[in-house]
Every structure is written in structure tokens, then in C-alpha cells.
Amino acid sequence: MTINITKKQIIIALSAIVVILVGVFGYNAYRASQYEKNTEHFKEYSYKLYLVSTNLCSQINSVWSGYIFDDKHYFGPKSGGSYSSSYSSVEEPIYCSNFSEIILHQEVFFTRKGFIKLMDEYRKEMKESFEKMTPPPGKYKDEHETMQKMYNAVNALCNCAVKPDGSLQSYTALVRENDKKFLEAIEQSEIELCPIENKRPEYQQTVIKAVQDRLGSLDD
């Protein structure tokens, strides 16, 4: 049996292959561009969430260690700070019978001032971007592992800020560990994809303003 393939059929077949290849390359290029776009958004909000989380963790650590080592057993419900006596010229501190109680007052302060809501907003933006990035295009498989490390570390820091747990020693160690992991990952990501180093001062100012707006006056 003889199959006769005409020149026209060959041209049609080659054209079809070209169209398929163009479509595949075009789709891959589109996926790569979308990944890069979402990565930049992810890095912005993971960094903002990192700044707020570490700020709150630092405040928790200060109140916690102050209670244990400096006898600061009074919590300032307006300032969010702690005192060694019930006297204050700007507010009426609340006596706390144990460190768990003063940490609870700190959590209430963060919620009332809107810090938890702010973190939820940043976390939502970060999470949505990360979900759009997953799974990554094949060419960004290694870079995605770095983004995953950032995602895990900042989520852990956020959890430490929202719901501190354990002993002061274990809490401090957990915060330091994830702080280090996040900073290492974001520095690695600056080399790999979508550097935001030049935009970090802008992000920092945005977060500082958001924090200051929520602190407001002591009368709030």
C-alpha cells in the first residue's frame, strides 16, 4: 500500500506544528510573566507582614521579660507598656497576678488598636499571591522553594505575634529562629527573582505610618 503525501499536506502539517509550538511557548511565557508579577506582590506583603509581626513580637518579649526580671507587674491599657508600680501620670495601670495575665492584656491591646486586623490584611494579600504562584512554572522551581521558606517563616512570626505561647525562653528562640529564616530567604530571593530592595524604604514607611495611626493617642 502506497501513501502519497503531497507538498501541500506537508506544509499544512508543518504549519500545525509551528502553531502548536508557538502556543506552548506563548503559554509558558505568559505563566512566567504572571509568576513574576505575583512574586513581586508576594514579596511586598510578606515583607510588610514581617515588619509588623516582628514589631509586635518585640513588644510581647519586652512586657514578658519585664514582668519576670524587672517586676513590672502592671500593664498600661492605653500605651501597651508595663510598669513596676500602679502610678502613671498618663494612665491607670492594671495589676497582673502572673505573666500569662499581662500577655493576655497585651493581646487585647493589639486587637483593640487594630494591629491584628492589619496583619490579617497583609497576610491575606500574601496568601493569595502565593496561591497564584503555586505550582510554579518549571523554570522557577528553585526560586519557588525560596518563596516557600519566606512564606513559612513569616507565617510562624505572625502566629507568635497573634498568640504567644510556651516559656519566655522558647518564645524568644522561636521568634529569633524564624526571623533569621525569613531574612536569609528574602536576601536569597533578591538574587534570584524580583528584587524589592529599592522599594523596602517605601514599604517600611507604609508600615510605620500604619502602626502610628493605630497607636494614636493614649486616650483611645
N, C-alpha and C positions, 0 to 999 in steps of 0.2 A: 504494500500500500504506500503510495507516494503522497506526501503532503506538500502542497505548493504554497509557499509563503511569498506573498507579493511585497514589493518595496513599500507600498502604501501601508500594509499591515505592520511591517517592521517600524515604520515611522510612528504609527499610532501607538504601538506597544512602548516604544522608547519615550514618546511624549507622556504616556500614562505613568511611566516610571519616574520621569522628571517631576511631574505634578505631585506624585506621592512623596518624593524626596524633599521637594520644596515645602510641602505641607508639614512633613515631620520636622524639618529644620526650623520652619517658621513657628511651629508649636513649641519646640524646645527653647527657641529664643524668647518667645512670649513668657513661658514658665520661668525662665531665668530672670527676665526683667521684673516680673511680678514678685519673685523671691527676693530680689534686691530691694524693691520698693517696700515690701513688708518687713524685711530685715532692718531697714533704717528706722521704721516706725517702732519696731520691737525694741531696738536698742535705745531709742529715745525714752520710751516709757519704762523700760526695765531700769534705766539709769535714774530716772525720776523717782521710781518706787524705791530704789536702793537708797537714795538720799533721805527720803522721808523715814524709811524703816530704820536706818542706822541712827538717825536723829532721835527717834523715839526709844530705840534700844539703849542709847546712851543715857537718856533721861531716866529710864527704868533702872539701869545699873546704878546711877547716881543716888536715886532715892533708896534703892535696896541696900547698897553698901553703906549709905549714910545712916540707915536705921540700925544696922548691925555694928558698925565700927565707930560711929560718931554720936550715937544716942539721939539721933534725930527722929523722934517718935511721933512728931506732929506733922500732918500733911496740910498744905495750903490749897484749898479747893479752888481758889481763883488763879493762883500763879502756877500751880502744878509742882511746886517745890516742897521741900521738907524743912522742918525746924527742930531745934533741940528744946524749945520751950513753947508755951502756949501764947507767948507775947509776939505780936507783929503789928507794926504801925499801919499796914495796908490790908490785912485780912484777919480772919479768926481761924487759926489752925485747928485741925481735928486730931485728937489723940488717937493713936492706933496701938492696940494691945499686942500686936505681933506683926512681922514683916509682910505676911500674906494680906493683912488688912490694908496696909499702906500701898501695896501693889494694886489691890482692888480699887482703891481710891484713884490711883494713877490711871488705871484703865478707864474708869468713869470719866475722868478729866479729858483723856484723849477722845473719847466718844462725844462728850458734850461740846468740845471745841471743834469737832468736825474732822479730826485727823484720820479717823478710821474710814470715814466716807471718802476722803481724799485718796487714801491708799487703795480703796476699792475701785475708784475711778481709774487710777493708774494701772492697777492690776488687771482690770477688765480690758483696757486698751492693749496691754502687753500680751495677755492671754489670747485675744482674738487674732492679733498679728502672728503669734507663734503657731496657732492652729492653721492659719492660711499658709504658713511656711512648711507645714508638715503634711505628707512627706516631701523632702526637698528634691529638686532636680538632681540627677546623678552627679553632675559636675560640682555640686555644693554639699556633697555628703559629709566631707570632713569639716567644713565650716559649720554645718548644722550641729555637729557634735559640740562645738564650742558654744553655740547659741543655747543648746540644751543645758550645758553647765551653768551658764548665766541664769537661765530660767529657774533651774533647781535651787541655786544659791540665793537668789533674790526672794523666791517664794519662802525659803526657810527663814530668811531675815524678817520678812513680813509677818510670818507666824510668830516669831519671837517678840515682835513689837505689839502684835494684837493680843497674844495670850502667853505671857511669860510663864515658864514652868521650871520645875527642878530646884536645885540649890543655886545660890549666887555663883558658886564656882562653876557648876555645869552650864549655867545660863551664859556666863561670860565666855566660857570656852566655845560654846556653840555659836555665839554671835561672832566671835573672832574667826572661827574656822570658816564660816560661810562668807564673812566679809572678805577674807583672803581669797576664797574660791571665786567670788564674783569679780574682784579686781583683776585677778590673774586671767580670768576668762575674757573680760571686756578688753584687756590690753592685747590678748591674743587675737580677738576679733578685729581690733583696729588694723592689724597687719593683714588679716585675711579678707575682710569684706566690709564695705560701707562704713568707713571711719567717721566718727562723730566728734573727734577731739576738738575741732574748731567750734562746734556747737555746744560743747559742755558748759562754758560760762553762761550761755543763754539759758540752758536748762536749769542750771544752778540758781540763776536769778528768778526764774519762774517758780521754782520750789521755795526759795527763801520768801518771796512775796506771798505765796500761798500759806506758808507757815505763819508769817507775821500777821496776815489777815485773820487767821483763825485764833491766834493768841489774843489779838485785840487788846482791850484794856482789862484791868483787874476787876472791873465792875461787871463784866459779862457773866 
